[in-house]
Amino acid sequence: MPFFVKGTDTSGTISLRRDSAGAAIKKAKELLGDGCWDIEITGPDGQARELAEFEALQSVAADRNG
């Protein structure tokens, strides 16, 4: 299942693909640390979400799945 991470920096928009939610969150945090803004993750459902919202949804899903 692909996850797309998008962020903006002074050069323009960066769009990257990751194969798991964990990898997408990790890359989004790296982009944030590198000074990017407007970071969002689009999951397999096609919904684009800000990093914090996406991370919270993944945490809830992990709690449900035990």
N, CA, C, O and CB atoms as a CASP TS submission, in Angstrom:
PFRMAT TS
TARGET T0000
AUTHOR 0000-0000-0000
METHOD Language model
MODEL 1
PARENT N/A
ATOM      1  N   MET     1       0.843  -1.182   0.000  1.00  0.00           N
ATOM      2  CA  MET     1       0.000   0.000   0.000  1.00  0.00           C
ATOM      3  C   MET     1       0.887   1.243   0.000  1.00  0.00           C
ATOM      4  O   MET     1       1.695   1.423   0.910  1.00  0.00           O
ATOM      5  CB  MET     1      -0.958  -0.001   1.221  1.00  0.00           C
ATOM      6  N   PRO     2       0.748   2.074  -0.978  1.00  0.00           N
ATOM      7  CA  PRO     2       1.602   3.261  -1.024  1.00  0.00           C
ATOM      8  C   PRO     2       1.085   4.398  -0.132  1.00  0.00           C
ATOM      9  O   PRO     2      -0.118   4.594   0.039  1.00  0.00           O
ATOM     10  CB  PRO     2       1.720   3.750  -2.455  1.00  0.00           C
ATOM     11  N   PHE     3       2.036   5.124   0.415  1.00  0.00           N
ATOM     12  CA  PHE     3       1.778   6.332   1.174  1.00  0.00           C
ATOM     13  C   PHE     3       2.609   7.426   0.527  1.00  0.00           C
ATOM     14  O   PHE     3       3.777   7.208   0.202  1.00  0.00           O
ATOM     15  CB  PHE     3       2.121   6.156   2.706  1.00  0.00           C
ATOM     16  N   PHE     4       2.027   8.584   0.338  1.00  0.00           N
ATOM     17  CA  PHE     4       2.730   9.688  -0.301  1.00  0.00           C
ATOM     18  C   PHE     4       2.938  10.801   0.718  1.00  0.00           C
ATOM     19  O   PHE     4       1.999  11.234   1.386  1.00  0.00           O
ATOM     20  CB  PHE     4       1.947  10.209  -1.538  1.00  0.00           C
ATOM     21  N   VAL     5       4.175  11.251   0.825  1.00  0.00           N
ATOM     22  CA  VAL     5       4.551  12.315   1.747  1.00  0.00           C
ATOM     23  C   VAL     5       4.870  13.542   0.907  1.00  0.00           C
ATOM     24  O   VAL     5       5.671  13.482  -0.027  1.00  0.00           O
ATOM     25  CB  VAL     5       5.772  11.901   2.655  1.00  0.00           C
ATOM     26  N   LYS     6       4.238  14.645   1.249  1.00  0.00           N
ATOM     27  CA  LYS     6       4.452  15.881   0.493  1.00  0.00           C
ATOM     28  C   LYS     6       4.798  17.007   1.452  1.00  0.00           C
ATOM     29  O   LYS     6       4.195  17.143   2.517  1.00  0.00           O
ATOM     30  CB  LYS     6       3.199  16.247  -0.347  1.00  0.00           C
ATOM     31  N   GLY     7       5.766  17.803   1.065  1.00  0.00           N
ATOM     32  CA  GLY     7       6.150  18.964   1.854  1.00  0.00           C
ATOM     33  C   GLY     7       6.654  20.059   0.934  1.00  0.00           C
ATOM     34  O   GLY     7       6.933  19.821  -0.241  1.00  0.00           O
ATOM     35  N   THR     8       6.767  21.245   1.472  1.00  0.00           N
ATOM     36  CA  THR     8       7.230  22.391   0.701  1.00  0.00           C
ATOM     37  C   THR     8       8.481  22.963   1.360  1.00  0.00           C
ATOM     38  O   THR     8       8.566  23.072   2.583  1.00  0.00           O
ATOM     39  CB  THR     8       6.121  23.473   0.588  1.00  0.00           C
ATOM     40  N   ASP     9       9.445  23.324   0.522  1.00  0.00           N
ATOM     41  CA  ASP     9      10.615  24.038   1.012  1.00  0.00           C
ATOM     42  C   ASP     9      10.885  25.210   0.074  1.00  0.00           C
ATOM     43  O   ASP     9      10.072  25.501  -0.804  1.00  0.00           O
ATOM     44  CB  ASP     9      11.859  23.094   1.111  1.00  0.00           C
ATOM     45  N   THR    10      11.996  25.870   0.248  1.00  0.00           N
ATOM     46  CA  THR    10      12.273  27.063  -0.553  1.00  0.00           C
ATOM     47  C   THR    10      12.462  26.751  -2.034  1.00  0.00           C
ATOM     48  O   THR    10      12.375  27.652  -2.869  1.00  0.00           O
ATOM     49  CB  THR    10      13.505  27.757  -0.025  1.00  0.00           C
ATOM     50  N   SER    11      12.717  25.497  -2.370  1.00  0.00           N
ATOM     51  CA  SER    11      12.885  25.097  -3.773  1.00  0.00           C
ATOM     52  C   SER    11      11.571  24.708  -4.438  1.00  0.00           C
ATOM     53  O   SER    11      11.492  24.646  -5.665  1.00  0.00           O
ATOM     54  CB  SER    11      13.854  23.940  -3.864  1.00  0.00           C
ATOM     55  N   GLY    12      10.549  24.448  -3.646  1.00  0.00           N
ATOM     56  CA  GLY    12       9.257  24.031  -4.190  1.00  0.00           C
ATOM     57  C   GLY    12       8.686  22.860  -3.404  1.00  0.00           C
ATOM     58  O   GLY    12       8.979  22.691  -2.220  1.00  0.00           O
ATOM     59  N   THR    13       7.876  22.060  -4.067  1.00  0.00           N
ATOM     60  CA  THR    13       7.197  20.938  -3.431  1.00  0.00           C
ATOM     61  C   THR    13       7.996  19.651  -3.612  1.00  0.00           C
ATOM     62  O   THR    13       8.507  19.361  -4.694  1.00  0.00           O
ATOM     63  CB  THR    13       5.784  20.771  -4.003  1.00  0.00           C
ATOM     64  N   ILE    14       8.087  18.898  -2.537  1.00  0.00           N
ATOM     65  CA  ILE    14       8.749  17.599  -2.529  1.00  0.00           C
ATOM     66  C   ILE    14       7.659  16.554  -2.348  1.00  0.00           C
ATOM     67  O   ILE    14       6.821  16.684  -1.455  1.00  0.00           O
ATOM     68  CB  ILE    14       9.847  17.501  -1.393  1.00  0.00           C
ATOM     69  N   SER    15       7.659  15.532  -3.174  1.00  0.00           N
ATOM     70  CA  SER    15       6.678  14.457  -3.063  1.00  0.00           C
ATOM     71  C   SER    15       7.419  13.133  -3.106  1.00  0.00           C
ATOM     72  O   SER    15       8.161  12.852  -4.047  1.00  0.00           O
ATOM     73  CB  SER    15       5.608  14.538  -4.197  1.00  0.00           C
ATOM     74  N   LEU    16       7.209  12.321  -2.076  1.00  0.00           N
ATOM     75  CA  LEU    16       7.911  11.056  -1.938  1.00  0.00           C
ATOM     76  C   LEU    16       6.930   9.919  -1.671  1.00  0.00           C
ATOM     77  O   LEU    16       5.865  10.134  -1.092  1.00  0.00           O
ATOM     78  CB  LEU    16       8.947  11.141  -0.816  1.00  0.00           C
ATOM     79  N   ARG    17       7.287   8.732  -2.086  1.00  0.00           N
ATOM     80  CA  ARG    17       6.441   7.554  -1.851  1.00  0.00           C
ATOM     81  C   ARG    17       7.117   6.656  -0.824  1.00  0.00           C
ATOM     82  O   ARG    17       8.327   6.436  -0.874  1.00  0.00           O
ATOM     83  CB  ARG    17       6.176   6.772  -3.180  1.00  0.00           C
ATOM     84  N   ARG    18       6.326   6.144   0.098  1.00  0.00           N
ATOM     85  CA  ARG    18       6.799   5.171   1.073  1.00  0.00           C
ATOM     86  C   ARG    18       5.813   4.005   1.102  1.00  0.00           C
ATOM     87  O   ARG    18       4.630   4.171   0.804  1.00  0.00           O
ATOM     88  CB  ARG    18       6.954   5.817   2.491  1.00  0.00           C
ATOM     89  N   ASP    19       6.316   2.826   1.464  1.00  0.00           N
ATOM     90  CA  ASP    19       5.492   1.612   1.419  1.00  0.00           C
ATOM     91  C   ASP    19       4.742   1.304   2.708  1.00  0.00           C
ATOM     92  O   ASP    19       3.897   0.409   2.723  1.00  0.00           O
ATOM     93  CB  ASP    19       6.348   0.451   1.079  1.00  0.00           C
ATOM     94  N   SER    20       5.027   2.015   3.776  1.00  0.00           N
ATOM     95  CA  SER    20       4.320   1.754   5.032  1.00  0.00           C
ATOM     96  C   SER    20       4.019   3.070   5.737  1.00  0.00           C
ATOM     97  O   SER    20       4.647   4.096   5.474  1.00  0.00           O
ATOM     98  CB  SER    20       5.150   0.824   5.951  1.00  0.00           C
ATOM     99  N   ALA    21       3.045   3.015   6.637  1.00  0.00           N
ATOM    100  CA  ALA    21       2.672   4.207   7.400  1.00  0.00           C
ATOM    101  C   ALA    21       3.830   4.670   8.270  1.00  0.00           C
ATOM    102  O   ALA    21       4.084   5.870   8.380  1.00  0.00           O
ATOM    103  CB  ALA    21       1.437   3.930   8.268  1.00  0.00           C
ATOM    104  N   GLY    22       4.533   3.727   8.887  1.00  0.00           N
ATOM    105  CA  GLY    22       5.658   4.073   9.744  1.00  0.00           C
ATOM    106  C   GLY    22       6.758   4.789   8.978  1.00  0.00           C
ATOM    107  O   GLY    22       7.325   5.768   9.463  1.00  0.00           O
ATOM    108  N   ALA    23       7.059   4.297   7.778  1.00  0.00           N
ATOM    109  CA  ALA    23       8.090   4.926   6.957  1.00  0.00           C
ATOM    110  C   ALA    23       7.647   6.310   6.503  1.00  0.00           C
ATOM    111  O   ALA    23       8.467   7.222   6.406  1.00  0.00           O
ATOM    112  CB  ALA    23       8.419   4.051   5.743  1.00  0.00           C
ATOM    113  N   ALA    24       6.364   6.473   6.226  1.00  0.00           N
ATOM    114  CA  ALA    24       5.840   7.781   5.811  1.00  0.00           C
ATOM    115  C   ALA    24       5.944   8.787   6.958  1.00  0.00           C
ATOM    116  O   ALA    24       6.326   9.937   6.742  1.00  0.00           O
ATOM    117  CB  ALA    24       4.368   7.656   5.342  1.00  0.00           C
ATOM    118  N   ILE    25       5.610   8.361   8.160  1.00  0.00           N
ATOM    119  CA  ILE    25       5.708   9.241   9.329  1.00  0.00           C
ATOM    120  C   ILE    25       7.162   9.627   9.570  1.00  0.00           C
ATOM    121  O   ILE    25       7.468  10.790   9.830  1.00  0.00           O
ATOM    122  CB  ILE    25       5.116   8.555  10.587  1.00  0.00           C
ATOM    123  N   LYS    26       8.053   8.646   9.483  1.00  0.00           N
ATOM    124  CA  LYS    26       9.478   8.931   9.683  1.00  0.00           C
ATOM    125  C   LYS    26       9.978   9.959   8.670  1.00  0.00           C
ATOM    126  O   LYS    26      10.670  10.904   9.046  1.00  0.00           O
ATOM    127  CB  LYS    26      10.305   7.637   9.573  1.00  0.00           C
ATOM    128  N   LYS    27       9.641   9.791   7.402  1.00  0.00           N
ATOM    129  CA  LYS    27      10.089  10.721   6.367  1.00  0.00           C
ATOM    130  C   LYS    27       9.471  12.098   6.581  1.00  0.00           C
ATOM    131  O   LYS    27      10.148  13.108   6.395  1.00  0.00           O
ATOM    132  CB  LYS    27       9.731  10.188   4.969  1.00  0.00           C
ATOM    133  N   ALA    28       8.205  12.157   6.966  1.00  0.00           N
ATOM    134  CA  ALA    28       7.553  13.442   7.212  1.00  0.00           C
ATOM    135  C   ALA    28       8.263  14.193   8.336  1.00  0.00           C
ATOM    136  O   ALA    28       8.449  15.407   8.250  1.00  0.00           O
ATOM    137  CB  ALA    28       6.065  13.238   7.562  1.00  0.00           C
ATOM    138  N   LYS    29       8.657  13.483   9.383  1.00  0.00           N
ATOM    139  CA  LYS    29       9.381  14.115  10.488  1.00  0.00           C
ATOM    140  C   LYS    29      10.760  14.595  10.032  1.00  0.00           C
ATOM    141  O   LYS    29      11.223  15.653  10.460  1.00  0.00           O
ATOM    142  CB  LYS    29       9.524  13.133  11.668  1.00  0.00           C
ATOM    143  N   GLU    30      11.415  13.820   9.163  1.00  0.00           N
ATOM    144  CA  GLU    30      12.707  14.244   8.615  1.00  0.00           C
ATOM    145  C   GLU    30      12.551  15.525   7.798  1.00  0.00           C
ATOM    146  O   GLU    30      13.363  16.444   7.912  1.00  0.00           O
ATOM    147  CB  GLU    30      13.319  13.128   7.741  1.00  0.00           C
ATOM    148  N   LEU    31      11.507  15.582   6.979  1.00  0.00           N
ATOM    149  CA  LEU    31      11.260  16.788   6.187  1.00  0.00           C
ATOM    150  C   LEU    31      11.011  17.992   7.095  1.00  0.00           C
ATOM    151  O   LEU    31      11.511  19.088   6.841  1.00  0.00           O
ATOM    152  CB  LEU    31      10.062  16.575   5.244  1.00  0.00           C
ATOM    153  N   LEU    32      10.241  17.775   8.142  1.00  0.00           N
ATOM    154  CA  LEU    32       9.961  18.837   9.103  1.00  0.00           C
ATOM    155  C   LEU    32      11.264  19.331   9.735  1.00  0.00           C
ATOM    156  O   LEU    32      11.477  20.534   9.881  1.00  0.00           O
ATOM    157  CB  LEU    32       8.982  18.340  10.193  1.00  0.00           C
ATOM    158  N   GLY    33      12.123  18.396  10.104  1.00  0.00           N
ATOM    159  CA  GLY    33      13.409  18.751  10.690  1.00  0.00           C
ATOM    160  C   GLY    33      14.329  19.476   9.721  1.00  0.00           C
ATOM    161  O   GLY    33      15.198  20.244  10.132  1.00  0.00           O
ATOM    162  N   ASP    34      14.132  19.227   8.435  1.00  0.00           N
ATOM    163  CA  ASP    34      14.931  19.883   7.403  1.00  0.00           C
ATOM    164  C   ASP    34      14.391  21.257   7.021  1.00  0.00           C
ATOM    165  O   ASP    34      14.939  21.921   6.141  1.00  0.00           O
ATOM    166  CB  ASP    34      14.996  19.010   6.178  1.00  0.00           C
ATOM    167  N   GLY    35      13.316  21.682   7.681  1.00  0.00           N
ATOM    168  CA  GLY    35      12.784  23.020   7.436  1.00  0.00           C
ATOM    169  C   GLY    35      11.620  23.083   6.463  1.00  0.00           C
ATOM    170  O   GLY    35      11.231  24.174   6.047  1.00  0.00           O
ATOM    171  N   CYS    36      11.058  21.949   6.092  1.00  0.00           N
ATOM    172  CA  CYS    36       9.887  21.953   5.203  1.00  0.00           C
ATOM    173  C   CYS    36       8.635  22.351   5.973  1.00  0.00           C
ATOM    174  O   CYS    36       8.589  22.247   7.199  1.00  0.00           O
ATOM    175  CB  CYS    36       9.689  20.565   4.550  1.00  0.00           C
ATOM    176  N   TRP    37       7.637  22.803   5.254  1.00  0.00           N
ATOM    177  CA  TRP    37       6.352  23.150   5.852  1.00  0.00           C
ATOM    178  C   TRP    37       5.241  22.575   4.986  1.00  0.00           C
ATOM    179  O   TRP    37       5.505  21.993   3.933  1.00  0.00           O
ATOM    180  CB  TRP    37       6.198  24.695   6.004  1.00  0.00           C
ATOM    181  N   ASP    38       4.003  22.735   5.427  1.00  0.00           N
ATOM    182  CA  ASP    38       2.830  22.173   4.739  1.00  0.00           C
ATOM    183  C   ASP    38       3.016  20.681   4.448  1.00  0.00           C
ATOM    184  O   ASP    38       2.730  20.216   3.345  1.00  0.00           O
ATOM    185  CB  ASP    38       2.565  22.932   3.425  1.00  0.00           C
ATOM    186  N   ILE    39       3.491  19.950   5.433  1.00  0.00           N
ATOM    187  CA  ILE    39       3.748  18.523   5.264  1.00  0.00           C
ATOM    188  C   ILE    39       2.444  17.765   5.452  1.00  0.00           C
ATOM    189  O   ILE    39       1.709  17.984   6.415  1.00  0.00           O
ATOM    190  CB  ILE    39       4.830  18.023   6.263  1.00  0.00           C
ATOM    191  N   GLU    40       2.175  16.870   4.514  1.00  0.00           N
ATOM    192  CA  GLU    40       0.990  16.025   4.614  1.00  0.00           C
ATOM    193  C   GLU    40       1.301  14.641   4.083  1.00  0.00           C
ATOM    194  O   GLU    40       2.199  14.445   3.264  1.00  0.00           O
ATOM    195  CB  GLU    40      -0.192  16.641   3.849  1.00  0.00           C
ATOM    196  N   ILE    41       0.526  13.686   4.578  1.00  0.00           N
ATOM    197  CA  ILE    41       0.662  12.296   4.157  1.00  0.00           C
ATOM    198  C   ILE    41      -0.662  11.856   3.563  1.00  0.00           C
ATOM    199  O   ILE    41      -1.718  12.047   4.166  1.00  0.00           O
ATOM    200  CB  ILE    41       1.082  11.372   5.345  1.00  0.00           C
ATOM    201  N   THR    42      -0.600  11.267   2.381  1.00  0.00           N
ATOM    202  CA  THR    42      -1.780  10.708   1.735  1.00  0.00           C
ATOM    203  C   THR    42      -1.672   9.192   1.832  1.00  0.00           C
ATOM    204  O   THR    42      -0.708   8.591   1.357  1.00  0.00           O
ATOM    205  CB  THR    42      -1.906  11.185   0.239  1.00  0.00           C
ATOM    206  N   GLY    43      -2.674   8.588   2.451  1.00  0.00           N
ATOM    207  CA  GLY    43      -2.683   7.140   2.623  1.00  0.00           C
ATOM    208  C   GLY    43      -3.391   6.445   1.487  1.00  0.00           C
ATOM    209  O   GLY    43      -3.849   7.094   0.546  1.00  0.00           O
ATOM    210  N   PRO    44      -3.485   5.127   1.565  1.00  0.00           N
ATOM    211  CA  PRO    44      -4.145   4.341   0.523  1.00  0.00           C
ATOM    212  C   PRO    44      -5.609   4.729   0.302  1.00  0.00           C
ATOM    213  O   PRO    44      -6.168   4.467  -0.763  1.00  0.00           O
ATOM    214  CB  PRO    44      -4.064   2.881   0.870  1.00  0.00           C
ATOM    215  N   ASP    45      -6.226   5.352   1.307  1.00  0.00           N
ATOM    216  CA  ASP    45      -7.626   5.775   1.168  1.00  0.00           C
ATOM    217  C   ASP    45      -7.762   7.043   0.322  1.00  0.00           C
ATOM    218  O   ASP    45      -8.874   7.458  -0.006  1.00  0.00           O
ATOM    219  CB  ASP    45      -8.241   6.009   2.547  1.00  0.00           C
ATOM    220  N   GLY    46      -6.619   7.660  -0.033  1.00  0.00           N
ATOM    221  CA  GLY    46      -6.643   8.857  -0.867  1.00  0.00           C
ATOM    222  C   GLY    46      -6.824  10.156  -0.105  1.00  0.00           C
ATOM    223  O   GLY    46      -6.848  11.227  -0.712  1.00  0.00           O
ATOM    224  N   GLN    47      -6.952  10.084   1.217  1.00  0.00           N
ATOM    225  CA  GLN    47      -7.150  11.280   2.029  1.00  0.00           C
ATOM    226  C   GLN    47      -5.806  11.871   2.441  1.00  0.00           C
ATOM    227  O   GLN    47      -4.972  11.173   3.017  1.00  0.00           O
ATOM    228  CB  GLN    47      -7.998  10.957   3.272  1.00  0.00           C
ATOM    229  N   ALA    48      -5.593  13.138   2.153  1.00  0.00           N
ATOM    230  CA  ALA    48      -4.384  13.835   2.578  1.00  0.00           C
ATOM    231  C   ALA    48      -4.611  14.386   3.982  1.00  0.00           C
ATOM    232  O   ALA    48      -5.616  15.044   4.250  1.00  0.00           O
ATOM    233  CB  ALA    48      -4.007  14.978   1.579  1.00  0.00           C
ATOM    234  N   ARG    49      -3.658  14.107   4.874  1.00  0.00           N
ATOM    235  CA  ARG    49      -3.771  14.557   6.259  1.00  0.00           C
ATOM    236  C   ARG    49      -2.450  15.165   6.710  1.00  0.00           C
ATOM    237  O   ARG    49      -1.377  14.759   6.266  1.00  0.00           O
ATOM    238  CB  ARG    49      -4.176  13.388   7.188  1.00  0.00           C
ATOM    239  N   GLU    50      -2.552  16.149   7.601  1.00  0.00           N
ATOM    240  CA  GLU    50      -1.354  16.724   8.194  1.00  0.00           C
ATOM    241  C   GLU    50      -0.673  15.656   9.034  1.00  0.00           C
ATOM    242  O   GLU    50      -1.309  14.695   9.464  1.00  0.00           O
ATOM    243  CB  GLU    50      -1.692  17.979   9.050  1.00  0.00           C
ATOM    244  N   LEU    51       0.619  15.828   9.264  1.00  0.00           N
ATOM    245  CA  LEU    51       1.413  14.832   9.979  1.00  0.00           C
ATOM    246  C   LEU    51       0.792  14.464  11.326  1.00  0.00           C
ATOM    247  O   LEU    51       0.634  13.280  11.622  1.00  0.00           O
ATOM    248  CB  LEU    51       2.828  15.347  10.187  1.00  0.00           C
ATOM    249  N   ALA    52       0.443  15.440  12.136  1.00  0.00           N
ATOM    250  CA  ALA    52      -0.091  15.161  13.473  1.00  0.00           C
ATOM    251  C   ALA    52      -1.383  14.357  13.398  1.00  0.00           C
ATOM    252  O   ALA    52      -1.573  13.419  14.172  1.00  0.00           O
ATOM    253  CB  ALA    52      -0.334  16.467  14.234  1.00  0.00           C
ATOM    254  N   GLU    53      -2.266  14.712  12.482  1.00  0.00           N
ATOM    255  CA  GLU    53      -3.527  13.994  12.334  1.00  0.00           C
ATOM    256  C   GLU    53      -3.276  12.569  11.858  1.00  0.00           C
ATOM    257  O   GLU    53      -3.877  11.630  12.378  1.00  0.00           O
ATOM    258  CB  GLU    53      -4.456  14.729  11.356  1.00  0.00           C
ATOM    259  N   PHE    54      -2.404  12.400  10.884  1.00  0.00           N
ATOM    260  CA  PHE    54      -2.093  11.072  10.363  1.00  0.00           C
ATOM    261  C   PHE    54      -1.484  10.202  11.456  1.00  0.00           C
ATOM    262  O   PHE    54      -1.842   9.034  11.606  1.00  0.00           O
ATOM    263  CB  PHE    54      -1.135  11.172   9.163  1.00  0.00           C
ATOM    264  N   GLU    55      -0.564  10.781  12.212  1.00  0.00           N
ATOM    265  CA  GLU    55       0.089  10.039  13.293  1.00  0.00           C
ATOM    266  C   GLU    55      -0.927   9.615  14.357  1.00  0.00           C
ATOM    267  O   GLU    55      -0.860   8.496  14.865  1.00  0.00           O
ATOM    268  CB  GLU    55       1.203  10.892  13.932  1.00  0.00           C
ATOM    269  N   ALA    56      -1.865  10.500  14.694  1.00  0.00           N
ATOM    270  CA  ALA    56      -2.895  10.172  15.682  1.00  0.00           C
ATOM    271  C   ALA    56      -3.790   9.040  15.181  1.00  0.00           C
ATOM    272  O   ALA    56      -4.132   8.139  15.947  1.00  0.00           O
ATOM    273  CB  ALA    56      -3.744  11.414  16.005  1.00  0.00           C
ATOM    274  N   LEU    57      -4.170   9.078  13.910  1.00  0.00           N
ATOM    275  CA  LEU    57      -5.006   8.013  13.348  1.00  0.00           C
ATOM    276  C   LEU    57      -4.268   6.679  13.357  1.00  0.00           C
ATOM    277  O   LEU    57      -4.873   5.642  13.630  1.00  0.00           O
ATOM    278  CB  LEU    57      -5.438   8.367  11.917  1.00  0.00           C
ATOM    279  N   GLN    58      -2.985   6.690  13.065  1.00  0.00           N
ATOM    280  CA  GLN    58      -2.201   5.460  13.079  1.00  0.00           C
ATOM    281  C   GLN    58      -2.084   4.903  14.492  1.00  0.00           C
ATOM    282  O   GLN    58      -2.096   3.688  14.689  1.00  0.00           O
ATOM    283  CB  GLN    58      -0.811   5.707  12.493  1.00  0.00           C
ATOM    284  N   SER    59      -1.971   5.794  15.475  1.00  0.00           N
ATOM    285  CA  SER    59      -1.897   5.372  16.870  1.00  0.00           C
ATOM    286  C   SER    59      -3.190   4.700  17.316  1.00  0.00           C
ATOM    287  O   SER    59      -3.170   3.679  18.003  1.00  0.00           O
ATOM    288  CB  SER    59      -1.592   6.566  17.768  1.00  0.00           C
ATOM    289  N   VAL    60      -4.318   5.291  16.914  1.00  0.00           N
ATOM    290  CA  VAL    60      -5.625   4.708  17.249  1.00  0.00           C
ATOM    291  C   VAL    60      -5.776   3.350  16.585  1.00  0.00           C
ATOM    292  O   VAL    60      -6.244   2.401  17.215  1.00  0.00           O
ATOM    293  CB  VAL    60      -6.776   5.647  16.815  1.00  0.00           C
ATOM    294  N   ALA    61      -5.386   3.245  15.319  1.00  0.00           N
ATOM    295  CA  ALA    61      -5.486   1.977  14.597  1.00  0.00           C
ATOM    296  C   ALA    61      -4.602   0.917  15.249  1.00  0.00           C
ATOM    297  O   ALA    61      -5.001  -0.244  15.346  1.00  0.00           O
ATOM    298  CB  ALA    61      -5.093   2.163  13.119  1.00  0.00           C
ATOM    299  N   ALA    62      -3.419   1.298  15.692  1.00  0.00           N
ATOM    300  CA  ALA    62      -2.508   0.343  16.357  1.00  0.00           C
ATOM    301  C   ALA    62      -3.100  -0.127  17.683  1.00  0.00           C
ATOM    302  O   ALA    62      -2.975  -1.299  18.038  1.00  0.00           O
ATOM    303  CB  ALA    62      -1.115   0.987  16.597  1.00  0.00           C
ATOM    304  N   ASP    63      -3.744   0.780  18.415  1.00  0.00           N
ATOM    305  CA  ASP    63      -4.383   0.395  19.681  1.00  0.00           C
ATOM    306  C   ASP    63      -5.513  -0.597  19.440  1.00  0.00           C
ATOM    307  O   ASP    63      -5.686  -1.541  20.211  1.00  0.00           O
ATOM    308  CB  ASP    63      -4.922   1.636  20.413  1.00  0.00           C
ATOM    309  N   ARG    64      -6.274  -0.392  18.383  1.00  0.00           N
ATOM    310  CA  ARG    64      -7.383  -1.301  18.072  1.00  0.00           C
ATOM    311  C   ARG    64      -6.887  -2.697  17.686  1.00  0.00           C
ATOM    312  O   ARG    64      -7.484  -3.715  18.033  1.00  0.00           O
ATOM    313  CB  ARG    64      -8.233  -0.724  16.939  1.00  0.00           C
ATOM    314  N   ASN    65      -5.771  -2.701  16.954  1.00  0.00           N
ATOM    315  CA  ASN    65      -5.251  -3.975  16.460  1.00  0.00           C
ATOM    316  C   ASN    65      -4.379  -4.697  17.470  1.00  0.00           C
ATOM    317  O   ASN    65      -3.942  -5.826  17.247  1.00  0.00           O
ATOM    318  CB  ASN    65      -4.469  -3.751  15.206  1.00  0.00           C
ATOM    319  N   GLY    66      -4.133  -4.015  18.598  1.00  0.00           N
ATOM    320  CA  GLY    66      -3.409  -4.621  19.696  1.00  0.00           C
ATOM    321  C   GLY    66      -2.004  -4.854  19.399  1.00  0.00           C
ATOM    322  O   GLY    66      -1.270  -5.364  20.245  1.00  0.00           O
TER
END
